[in-house]
Amino acid sequence: MNPPMALSIAGFDPSGGAGILADIKTFHSLDVYGTAVITALTAQNVNRVAGVEAVSLDFVEKQLDLVMEGYPLRYAKTGMLYSPDMVKLVARKVKEYQLQLVVDPVLVAGSGGSLAREGMVQALKRYLLPHALLVTPNLSEAQELSGISIEEEEDAIQAAVEIGKMVPVVVTGGHLQGRDIFYQDRVQIIEGELIESSHTHGSGCTYSAAVTAYLSQGLVVEEALQRAAGMVKEAIRRGRLGTVNQFLEISHKP
């Protein structure tokens, strides 16, 4: 019997804190076999982004086709896609392979550097989100996707409802006193705690990867969100080197 498996389609962060490396660490820590397709190379650390080199569309497609040829994957997540053309390609392949997709709509690095070209928000909304199982924006990403300025929790709820017209959404609550807002036909508040820490680099990547991992293990969406939120809180609490710490000896495995 094959172990649970998941695929990350994302960028490469050489600091090891975010992107593909964070996703694979997260999959591994939750006993899920991780596979990956790299969309872009970045020159960055926890403090700044110095450059981005996109992988060619043809080579990304070749990576995807060969991974899907070799493994019976059903669950995948996207992170940094960088360009509208990459979004279109990934959307086409997700539909072709009928992948259950979690979208982390990466637009800006935690350090403030841009990780997306112009037109990304429109491309995500038009091409990728209609084929997704779930989207996991932070507050700034939720503002971009919804067009609603978020100042307080009620604004975040309105943004979730607006995004939820396209796809089920969880607005992650790093600035909402630790609460996450899940919308799928109705609003659900996932309670949590706000942890003061400088070790947050990669928290969004880790969260969406954890959700994907739990789904690959057979959990329903609501339970996957609860477990992923708990895992990331502990990963931040025990973080080091400016990044989250995915390797935790805690019971967030089903």
Salt bridges, closest charged atoms under 4 A:
ASP13 OD2 - HIS201 NE2 2.89
ASP23 OD1 - LYS77 NZ 3.01
ASP31 OD2 - LYS253 NZ 3.48
GLU61 OE2 - ARG92 NH1 3.35
GLU61 OE2 - LYS93 NZ 3.24
ASP65 OD1 - LYS93 NZ 2.81
GLU96 OE1 - LYS93 NZ 2.91
GLU153 OE1 - ARG179 NE 2.69
GLU162 OE1 - LYS165 NZ 3.01
GLU193 OE2 - ARG237 NH2 2.74
GLU223 OE2 - ARG227 NE 3.22
GLU234 OE2 - ARG237 NE 3.03
GLU234 OE1 - ARG238 NE 3.19
